[in-house]
């Protein structure tokens, strides 16, 4: 079957196709914005200055020793979100806190890696701190990374671009 479209039909088809593309969600590119170590001594780490209106996410990883549990004498080992040794199963205990209240905890990860959903900054600085009732018996700490998200192609609008679909050139 031979289909012969006139120029108006071609332009209409291209316009409909371009409109459909406009509603496809863009992927997000991520770049490491900040990385640091949070010691289990209770000291604040920060400030991490976040740009108002920018989108970020937080990744936390690692585990550390928090002493012995008085109830059974077993070592207390924590990651950012769970105690995973002294109890019979991983128990949610969020010991790594942040000043913005961003949640990065999800289901227990045996690799001890957790990531927040992307969030838009209101411009307040970000601080991290490991919380415990007795820091004297702690050993180690956790790693945290902050990622800056940018819409894919956000910086790709330099110069003239053209699109040629169905033989009809379109230039912006």
MIZABA-950736 format. One record per residue (C-alpha): x, y, z. Coordinates in nm, 2 decimals. Layout:
REC, east, north, up
REC, X, Y, Z;
...
//
This chain:
REC, east, north, up
REC, 0.00, 0.00, 0.00;
REC, 0.14, 0.34, -0.10;
REC, 0.05, 0.62, 0.12;
REC, 0.10, 0.97, -0.01;
REC, 0.06, 1.25, 0.25;
REC, 0.03, 1.61, 0.15;
REC, 0.23, 1.88, 0.33;
REC, -0.05, 1.97, 0.56;
REC, -0.10, 1.61, 0.67;
REC, 0.27, 1.58, 0.73;
REC, 0.28, 1.89, 0.95;
REC, -0.02, 1.78, 1.14;
REC, 0.13, 1.43, 1.20;
REC, 0.46, 1.59, 1.32;
REC, 0.27, 1.83, 1.55;
REC, 0.08, 1.54, 1.71;
REC, 0.40, 1.34, 1.75;
REC, 0.58, 1.64, 1.91;
REC, 0.28, 1.70, 2.14;
REC, 0.29, 1.33, 2.25;
REC, 0.66, 1.36, 2.33;
REC, 0.60, 1.66, 2.55;
REC, 0.41, 1.44, 2.79;
REC, 0.67, 1.18, 2.83;
REC, 0.84, 1.22, 3.17;
REC, 1.20, 1.32, 3.15;
REC, 1.47, 1.11, 3.31;
REC, 1.67, 1.28, 3.59;
REC, 2.05, 1.31, 3.57;
REC, 2.22, 1.30, 3.91;
REC, 2.55, 1.45, 4.02;
REC, 2.73, 1.40, 4.35;
REC, 2.68, 1.72, 4.54;
REC, 2.83, 1.63, 4.88;
REC, 2.98, 1.32, 5.05;
REC, 3.08, 1.28, 5.41;
REC, 3.14, 1.05, 5.71;
REC, 2.91, 1.08, 6.02;
REC, 3.10, 0.95, 6.32;
REC, 2.90, 0.77, 6.59;
REC, 3.01, 1.03, 6.86;
REC, 2.69, 1.24, 6.84;
REC, 2.86, 1.54, 6.67;
REC, 2.67, 1.73, 6.40;
REC, 2.81, 1.70, 6.04;
REC, 2.73, 2.00, 5.83;
REC, 2.61, 2.25, 5.73;
REC, 2.55, 2.13, 5.37;
REC, 2.42, 2.43, 5.19;
REC, 2.13, 2.34, 4.96;
REC, 2.01, 2.57, 4.68;
REC, 1.64, 2.67, 4.72;
REC, 1.42, 2.51, 4.46;
REC, 1.68, 2.25, 4.35;
REC, 1.61, 1.88, 4.37;
REC, 1.83, 1.65, 4.58;
REC, 1.83, 1.30, 4.72;
REC, 2.03, 1.14, 5.01;
REC, 2.21, 0.81, 5.01;
REC, 2.33, 0.66, 5.33;
REC, 2.54, 0.34, 5.37;
REC, 2.75, 0.14, 5.61;
REC, 2.71, 0.01, 5.96;
REC, 2.88, 0.06, 6.30;
REC, 2.91, -0.09, 6.65;
REC, 2.69, 0.07, 6.93;
REC, 2.80, -0.14, 7.23;
REC, 2.64, -0.45, 7.39;
REC, 2.27, -0.49, 7.46;
REC, 2.21, -0.53, 7.84;
REC, 1.92, -0.78, 7.78;
REC, 2.12, -1.05, 7.60;
REC, 2.48, -0.93, 7.59;
REC, 2.50, -0.94, 7.21;
REC, 2.67, -0.67, 7.01;
REC, 2.45, -0.39, 6.89;
REC, 2.52, -0.33, 6.52;
REC, 2.33, -0.06, 6.34;
REC, 2.30, 0.08, 5.99;
REC, 2.12, 0.41, 5.94;
REC, 1.78, 0.25, 5.97;
REC, 1.80, -0.08, 6.15;
REC, 1.97, -0.27, 6.44;
REC, 2.05, -0.61, 6.28;
REC, 2.25, -0.82, 6.53;
REC, 2.12, -0.80, 6.89;
REC, 1.76, -0.88, 6.80;
REC, 1.64, -1.19, 6.63;
REC, 1.56, -1.00, 6.32;
REC, 1.64, -0.65, 6.18;
REC, 1.46, -0.40, 6.40;
REC, 1.38, -0.05, 6.28;
REC, 1.59, 0.20, 6.48;
REC, 1.66, 0.52, 6.29;
REC, 1.99, 0.63, 6.45;
REC, 2.10, 0.86, 6.17;
REC, 1.90, 1.18, 6.18;
REC, 1.90, 1.48, 5.95;
REC, 1.79, 1.84, 6.02;
REC, 1.54, 1.84, 5.74;
REC, 1.35, 1.53, 5.84;
REC, 1.41, 1.36, 5.50;
REC, 1.32, 0.99, 5.51;
REC, 1.57, 0.75, 5.35;
REC, 1.47, 0.43, 5.53;
REC, 1.29, 0.16, 5.35;
REC, 1.29, -0.22, 5.38;
REC, 1.60, -0.37, 5.55;
REC, 1.90, -0.39, 5.32;
REC, 2.16, -0.65, 5.40;
REC, 2.40, -0.43, 5.21;
REC, 2.31, -0.14, 5.44;
REC, 2.24, 0.10, 5.16;
REC, 1.93, 0.33, 5.17;
REC, 1.82, 0.62, 4.95;
REC, 1.56, 0.90, 4.99;
REC, 1.31, 0.99, 4.73;
REC, 1.41, 1.32, 4.55;
REC, 1.31, 1.63, 4.74;
REC, 1.30, 2.00, 4.66;
REC, 1.51, 2.21, 4.89;
REC, 1.35, 2.51, 5.07;
REC, 1.70, 2.66, 5.11;
REC, 1.76, 2.54, 5.47;
REC, 2.10, 2.38, 5.54;
REC, 2.13, 2.00, 5.59;
REC, 2.30, 1.85, 5.90;
REC, 2.35, 1.48, 5.99;
REC, 2.39, 1.33, 6.34;
REC, 2.40, 0.98, 6.49;
REC, 2.18, 0.97, 6.80;
REC, 2.25, 0.74, 7.10;
REC, 2.21, 0.75, 7.47;
REC, 2.57, 0.66, 7.54;
REC, 2.84, 0.74, 7.29;
REC, 3.13, 0.60, 7.49;
REC, 3.10, 0.25, 7.36;
REC, 3.04, 0.33, 6.99;
REC, 3.28, 0.25, 6.72;
REC, 3.27, 0.36, 6.36;
REC, 3.01, 0.56, 6.17;
REC, 2.81, 0.59, 5.85;
REC, 2.86, 0.74, 5.50;
REC, 2.62, 0.99, 5.35;
REC, 2.60, 1.13, 5.00;
REC, 2.38, 1.41, 4.87;
REC, 2.29, 1.41, 4.50;
REC, 2.18, 1.70, 4.29;
REC, 1.91, 1.61, 4.03;
REC, 1.87, 1.78, 3.70;
REC, 1.62, 1.70, 3.43;
REC, 1.79, 1.52, 3.14;
REC, 1.86, 1.76, 2.87;
REC, 1.82, 2.07, 3.10;
REC, 2.14, 2.22, 2.97;
REC, 2.11, 2.09, 2.61;
REC, 1.92, 2.38, 2.46;
REC, 2.22, 2.56, 2.32;
REC, 2.21, 2.67, 1.96;
REC, 1.95, 2.59, 1.69;
REC, 1.80, 2.25, 1.67;
REC, 1.59, 2.10, 1.39;
REC, 1.37, 1.80, 1.37;
REC, 1.29, 1.63, 1.04;
REC, 1.00, 1.39, 1.06;
REC, 0.82, 1.25, 0.75;
REC, 1.02, 1.48, 0.53;
REC, 0.89, 1.81, 0.70;
REC, 1.18, 2.00, 0.85;
REC, 1.10, 2.18, 1.18;
REC, 1.35, 2.43, 1.32;
REC, 1.33, 2.61, 1.66;
//
